[in-house]
Amino acid sequence: MDEAEFLALIKDHQKIIHKVCHLYRDTCEDREDLFQEIVFQLWKGRDTFKGMAKISTWMYRIALNTAVATFRKKKPEIEYGVILPDYPEELQSDELAIRQEGLFAVLKQLDDNEKAIIALYFEEHSYKQIAEIIGVNESYIGVRINRIKNKIQKLIIK
């Protein structure tokens, strides 16, 4: 995959990266840093994609692994000239933005595994696809999603 193909891939699938960044980081600066790190990891791993899974599955796996791995590392503070938007080229109504922020606040209370599973579920991936991305069996995903839904309901009621 050459640079032009890679940039087109990032442009076409940037929502995946933005959602993972928003789910795993609280501040705009941290989301920007994570976005850049995910893109870097995708670039490094571009030749490892063999086409045996969908490109979005490969991107999710790298994005989620990077989000969890970099969360545990302390990084030096670096200033960047270009600021990435929270969501690419999307205008949202105030009501929708408030509801989304409320949902993200609840989702941030989940552990890393739960966040990964529910993010993929919200993206309407099948249990089989989620299992493939996470690296577990399909029946485990069904059980986990039901438990996560119950946990989210309890967190919303608080």
C-alpha positions as CSV (number, residue, x, y, z in Angstrom):
1,M,0.0,0.0,0.0
2,D,1.6,3.3,-1.1
3,E,1.2,6.7,0.6
4,A,-1.7,7.9,-1.5
5,E,-3.7,4.7,-0.9
6,F,-3.0,4.9,2.8
7,L,-4.2,8.5,3.0
8,A,-7.3,7.6,1.1
9,L,-7.9,4.8,3.5
10,I,-7.5,7.1,6.5
11,K,-9.9,9.7,5.0
12,D,-12.5,7.0,4.2
13,H,-12.4,5.4,7.6
14,Q,-11.4,8.3,9.9
15,K,-14.7,8.0,11.8
16,I,-13.4,4.7,13.3
17,I,-10.3,6.4,14.6
18,H,-12.3,9.4,15.9
19,K,-14.7,7.2,17.8
20,V,-12.0,5.2,19.5
21,C,-10.1,8.5,20.4
22,H,-13.2,10.0,21.8
23,L,-14.1,6.9,23.8
24,Y,-10.6,6.4,25.3
25,R,-9.5,10.1,25.9
26,D,-11.0,12.9,27.8
27,T,-9.4,16.1,26.4
28,C,-9.2,17.3,22.9
29,E,-5.4,17.4,23.1
30,D,-5.2,13.7,24.3
31,R,-7.6,12.7,21.5
32,E,-5.4,14.5,18.9
33,D,-2.3,12.7,20.3
34,L,-4.1,9.3,20.2
35,F,-5.4,10.0,16.6
36,Q,-1.8,10.6,15.5
37,E,-0.5,7.6,17.3
38,I,-3.2,5.3,15.7
39,V,-2.5,6.7,12.2
40,F,1.3,6.0,12.8
41,Q,0.6,2.5,14.0
42,L,-1.7,1.9,10.9
43,W,1.1,3.2,8.7
44,K,3.7,0.9,10.3
45,G,1.4,-2.1,10.0
46,R,0.0,-1.3,6.5
47,D,2.0,-4.1,4.9
48,T,0.7,-6.7,7.5
49,F,-2.9,-6.3,6.2
50,K,-3.4,-9.4,4.1
51,G,-7.1,-8.9,3.2
52,M,-8.3,-11.8,5.1
53,A,-10.6,-9.6,7.1
54,K,-12.4,-6.3,6.3
55,I,-10.1,-3.3,6.3
56,S,-12.4,-1.7,9.0
57,T,-11.8,-4.8,11.2
58,W,-8.0,-4.4,10.8
59,M,-8.3,-0.7,11.6
60,Y,-10.4,-1.2,14.7
61,R,-8.1,-3.8,16.0
62,I,-5.0,-1.5,15.6
63,A,-6.9,1.5,16.9
64,L,-8.2,-0.3,20.0
65,N,-4.9,-1.9,20.8
66,T,-3.1,1.4,20.4
67,A,-5.6,3.2,22.6
68,V,-5.2,0.7,25.4
69,A,-1.4,0.4,25.1
70,T,-0.8,4.2,24.9
71,F,-3.1,4.8,27.9
72,R,-0.6,2.9,30.0
73,K,2.4,4.8,28.8
74,K,3.3,8.3,29.9
75,K,4.2,10.5,26.9
76,P,6.1,13.7,26.8
77,E,4.0,16.8,26.0
78,I,4.3,17.8,22.4
79,E,2.6,20.8,20.7
80,Y,1.2,20.3,17.2
81,G,0.3,23.1,14.8
82,V,-2.8,21.5,13.2
83,I,-5.8,20.8,15.4
84,L,-7.9,17.9,14.5
85,P,-11.7,18.2,14.9
86,D,-13.5,16.0,17.4
87,Y,-15.7,14.7,14.5
88,P,-14.8,15.0,10.9
89,E,-16.9,17.5,8.9
90,E,-20.0,16.9,10.9
91,L,-22.3,19.6,12.2
92,Q,-24.4,18.5,15.2
93,S,-27.4,20.0,16.8
94,D,-26.9,21.1,20.4
95,E,-29.3,18.5,21.6
96,L,-27.6,15.7,19.8
97,A,-24.2,16.9,21.0
98,I,-25.4,17.0,24.6
99,R,-26.8,13.5,24.4
100,Q,-23.6,12.2,22.8
101,E,-21.5,13.7,25.5
102,G,-23.7,12.2,28.1
103,L,-23.4,8.8,26.5
104,F,-19.6,9.1,26.2
105,A,-19.5,10.1,29.9
106,V,-21.2,6.9,30.8
107,L,-19.1,4.8,28.4
108,K,-15.9,6.2,29.9
109,Q,-16.8,4.5,33.2
110,L,-16.6,1.1,31.5
111,D,-13.3,-0.9,31.6
112,D,-11.2,-1.0,28.4
113,N,-12.6,-4.4,27.2
114,E,-16.2,-3.2,27.7
115,K,-15.5,0.0,25.9
116,A,-14.0,-1.9,22.9
117,I,-16.9,-4.3,22.7
118,I,-19.7,-1.7,23.1
119,A,-18.1,0.6,20.6
120,L,-18.1,-2.1,18.0
121,Y,-21.6,-3.1,18.9
122,F,-22.8,0.5,18.4
123,E,-21.1,0.4,15.0
124,E,-23.5,-2.4,14.2
125,H,-20.8,-5.1,13.8
126,S,-22.1,-8.6,14.2
127,Y,-21.1,-10.7,17.2
128,K,-18.8,-12.7,14.9
129,Q,-17.1,-9.6,13.6
130,I,-16.7,-8.2,17.2
131,A,-15.2,-11.6,18.3
132,E,-12.8,-11.5,15.4
133,I,-11.6,-8.0,16.2
134,I,-11.3,-8.6,20.0
135,G,-9.9,-12.0,19.6
136,V,-12.4,-14.1,21.6
137,N,-15.3,-16.5,20.6
138,E,-18.7,-15.3,19.5
139,S,-20.7,-16.7,22.4
140,Y,-18.5,-14.7,24.8
141,I,-19.4,-11.5,23.0
142,G,-23.1,-12.2,23.3
143,V,-22.8,-12.6,27.1
144,R,-20.5,-9.6,27.5
145,I,-22.8,-7.3,25.5
146,N,-25.8,-8.2,27.7
147,R,-23.8,-7.5,30.8
148,I,-22.5,-4.3,29.4
149,K,-26.0,-3.1,28.5
150,N,-27.1,-3.8,32.1
151,K,-24.1,-2.0,33.5
152,I,-24.8,1.0,31.2
153,Q,-28.5,1.1,32.3
154,K,-27.4,1.2,36.0
155,L,-24.8,3.9,35.3
156,I,-27.5,6.0,33.5
157,I,-29.9,5.7,36.4
158,K,-27.4,7.0,38.9
